[in-house]
Amino acid sequence: MKVLVIDGHPLMRSAIKREIKDHKPQARVTLMAQLEQAQGAIENQFFDLIIVEIGIPGGSMHTIREMRAIARGSKILVYSSMSEATYALPSVSSGAHGFLSKDASGDELRIAMDMVLDSKTYFSKAIQESLLSQVIANVDASDHNPLQMLTSRERLVVHLLLEGNKIRAIAEMLALKESTVSTFKANVFKKLQVSNLVALSEKMEMLR
């Protein structure tokens, strides 16, 4: 079995490799720190399992979709320090076969690997309970990317804010009151759980 581990931290790469080798001694594990390098490797050889940290430079939901397209049947497990509540469902929706938080134990990593390799989808118990709650509440569980919560006008305000426009300028462009634009901005920050424009930009980039 061939496993590719993509993570920006050398100690974390080594720790993941130890867990894999302890669990599956015959596994051949390749370690890489950069997505561009890893995508080249995926194009040139087959890996049974790809374990990736989406929080590394260049990582996003788009990265997972690209990886899935070129991986030729490889299983993809996102093993990340990014917020599980925010990124688990979008990751799987984008093509990953499972999401595991780095706060989880080594035993959980082994369980996640086994499930993903067995063509099953891995979610933590917390995410499973969240999905069940949505079903019980008759909420469409497919609408799980936070960006889908934004209205078209909120998306436009976000775009203009990230271009460097101030509230007053946006109000003039859209023929709105400044207080209305401020309300759109506040709603976006609340929905995406961010507190400043830098965090907003990072989250928008990650979730696209």
Residue pairs with C-beta under 8 A, 6 or more apart in sequence:
1 24
1 26
1 27
1 28
1 48
1 49
1 117
2 27
2 28
2 30
2 45
2 46
2 47
2 48
2 49
3 20
3 24
3 27
3 28
3 29
3 30
3 47
3 48
3 49
3 50
3 51
4 29
4 30
4 32
4 38
4 41
4 42
4 47
4 49
4 50
4 51
4 74
5 13
5 16
5 17
5 20
5 29
5 30
5 31
5 32
5 51
5 52
6 32
6 33
6 34
6 35
6 38
6 50
6 51
6 52
6 53
6 56
7 13
7 16
7 31
7 33
7 51
7 52
7 53
7 56
7 79
8 33
8 34
8 53
8 55
8 56
8 57
10 33
12 53
12 102
13 31
13 33
14 31
16 51
16 79
16 109
17 29
17 31
19 106
19 109
19 110
20 27
20 29
20 51
20 113
21 27
21 29
23 110
23 113
24 113
30 41
30 47
32 38
32 41
33 56
34 56
34 57
34 58
35 56
35 57
35 58
35 59
35 63
36 58
38 50
38 52
39 66
39 67
39 70
41 47
42 50
42 67
42 70
42 71
42 74
43 70
46 72
46 73
46 74
47 71
47 74
48 74
48 75
48 117
49 74
49 75
49 76
49 77
49 113
49 116
49 117
50 67
50 71
50 74
50 75
50 76
50 77
51 77
51 79
51 113
52 59
52 63
52 64
52 67
52 76
52 77
52 78
52 79
52 80
53 59
53 78
53 79
53 80
53 81
53 102
54 60
54 61
54 63
54 64
54 78
54 80
54 82
54 87
54 91
54 206
55 80
55 81
55 82
59 206
60 205
60 206
60 207
60 208
61 90
61 91
61 93
61 94
61 145
61 206
61 207
61 208
62 94
62 208
64 76
64 78
64 91
64 94
64 95
64 96
65 94
65 95
67 76
67 95
68 76
68 94
68 95
68 96
69 95
75 97
75 116
75 117
75 119
76 95
76 96
76 97
76 98
76 116
77 96
77 97
77 98
77 99
77 100
77 112
77 113
77 116
77 122
78 87
78 88
78 91
78 96
78 98
78 99
78 100
79 100
79 102
79 109
79 112
80 87
80 91
80 99
80 100
80 101
80 102
81 101
81 102
82 206
84 99
84 101
84 124
84 126
84 127
85 126
85 127
85 130
86 146
86 193
86 203
87 99
87 206
87 207
88 99
88 123
88 124
88 127
89 99
89 127
89 131
89 144
89 145
90 144
90 145
90 146
90 207
91 99
92 98
92 99
92 121
92 123
93 142
93 144
93 145
97 116
97 119
97 120
97 121
97 122
98 112
98 115
98 116
98 121
98 122
98 123
99 122
99 123
99 124
99 127
100 108
100 109
100 112
100 122
100 124
101 124
104 112
104 124
108 124
111 122
112 122
115 121
115 122
116 122
123 131
131 141
134 140
134 141
135 141
145 207
146 191
146 192
146 193
146 203
146 207
147 155
147 192
147 204
147 207
147 208
149 191
150 158
150 188
150 191
150 192
153 184
154 184
154 187
154 188
154 191
156 174
157 170
157 174
157 181
157 184
157 185
157 188
158 188
158 200
158 204
160 169
160 170
160 173
161 170
161 185
161 197
161 200
162 197
162 200
162 201
162 204
165 173
167 178
167 181
167 182
167 185
168 178
170 176
170 181
171 177
171 178
171 180
171 181
174 181
188 200
189 195
189 200
192 200
192 203
192 204
194 200
194 203
